[in-house]
């Protein structure tokens, strides 16, 4: 996949799930043990690992903490994110009259 291509959500969910499974197995943990440490049922861990269910940021943080794994490890190997649409947010703010954004944004 080209470095500027954007991975579909399902690809990202499956990738993170595989990373969770790989790390859990490296540590010799069962799905049940990981689930207990994170406050969910083991079936939920199964769904995360298979990429069936999307994992929230807070739950991923709990899983990473329970396994003693840096959070960013789960994202290694994903294609790079595309350039942001608003590469220079400062330019937007400085061009807005009186520092106010249009369309009711603040």
C-alpha positions as CSV (number, residue, x, y, z in Angstrom):
1,X,0.0,0.0,0.0
2,X,1.5,3.4,-0.9
3,X,2.7,5.4,2.1
4,X,0.2,8.1,1.4
5,X,-2.7,5.7,1.1
6,X,-5.2,5.5,3.9
7,X,-6.0,2.1,5.4
8,X,-9.7,1.3,5.8
9,X,-11.0,1.1,9.4
10,X,-11.5,-2.7,9.1
11,X,-7.8,-3.1,8.2
12,X,-6.7,-1.1,11.1
13,X,-9.0,-2.9,13.5
14,X,-7.8,-6.3,12.3
15,X,-4.1,-5.1,12.5
16,X,-4.5,-4.0,16.1
17,X,-6.3,-7.2,17.0
18,X,-3.5,-9.3,15.6
19,X,-1.0,-7.2,17.6
20,X,-3.0,-7.8,20.8
21,X,-3.2,-11.5,20.2
22,X,0.5,-11.8,19.4
23,X,1.6,-9.9,22.5
24,X,-0.9,-11.8,24.7
25,X,0.6,-15.1,23.5
26,X,4.1,-13.9,24.0
27,X,3.3,-13.2,27.6
28,X,1.6,-16.6,28.0
29,X,-1.8,-15.0,28.9
30,X,-5.1,-16.6,28.1
31,X,-7.9,-14.5,26.7
32,X,-9.7,-15.0,30.0
33,X,-6.7,-13.6,32.0
34,X,-6.4,-10.6,29.8
35,X,-10.1,-10.0,30.0
36,X,-10.1,-10.1,33.8
37,X,-7.3,-7.6,33.9
38,X,-9.2,-5.2,31.6
39,X,-12.7,-5.7,33.1
40,X,-14.3,-7.3,30.1
41,X,-15.5,-10.9,29.2
42,X,-13.1,-13.1,27.3
43,X,-15.5,-13.1,24.4
44,X,-14.8,-9.4,24.0
45,X,-11.1,-10.1,23.8
46,X,-11.9,-12.7,21.1
47,X,-13.8,-10.0,19.1
48,X,-11.0,-7.5,19.5
49,X,-8.4,-10.0,18.4
50,X,-10.3,-11.0,15.3
51,X,-11.1,-7.4,14.4
52,X,-14.8,-8.1,14.6
53,X,-15.3,-5.3,17.2
54,X,-13.6,-2.0,17.1
55,X,-11.7,-1.2,20.3
56,X,-12.0,2.2,22.0
57,X,-9.0,4.2,22.8
58,X,-9.6,3.8,26.6
59,X,-9.9,0.0,26.3
60,X,-6.8,-0.2,24.1
61,X,-5.0,1.8,26.8
62,X,-6.2,-0.7,29.5
63,X,-5.1,-3.6,27.4
64,X,-1.6,-2.1,26.7
65,X,-1.3,-1.3,30.4
66,X,-2.3,-4.8,31.5
67,X,0.3,-6.3,29.2
68,X,3.0,-3.8,30.0
69,X,3.2,-2.8,26.3
70,X,3.7,0.7,24.9
71,X,0.4,1.8,23.3
72,X,2.2,2.7,20.0
73,X,3.3,-0.9,19.6
74,X,-0.2,-1.8,18.4
75,X,0.1,0.6,15.5
76,X,3.5,-0.4,14.2
77,X,3.3,-1.7,10.7
78,X,0.3,0.3,9.6
79,X,0.6,2.5,6.6
80,X,1.6,6.1,7.4
81,X,-1.3,8.5,7.8
82,X,-1.9,10.9,4.9
83,X,-0.9,14.5,5.1
84,X,-3.5,16.4,7.2
85,X,-6.0,18.5,5.2
86,X,-5.2,21.4,7.6
87,X,-1.4,21.2,7.5
88,X,-1.1,24.7,9.1
89,X,-4.0,25.3,11.5
90,X,-2.2,28.5,12.6
91,X,-2.8,30.0,9.2
92,X,-6.5,29.4,9.6
93,X,-6.6,31.1,13.0
94,X,-4.6,34.1,11.9
95,X,-6.8,34.7,8.8
96,X,-10.1,34.5,10.8
97,X,-11.4,37.9,11.8
98,X,-10.9,38.7,15.4
99,X,-9.6,35.2,16.0
100,X,-13.1,33.7,15.3
101,X,-13.7,30.7,13.1
102,X,-16.5,30.5,10.7
103,X,-19.5,28.1,10.9
104,X,-19.8,28.4,14.7
105,X,-16.5,26.6,15.3
106,X,-14.4,27.6,18.4
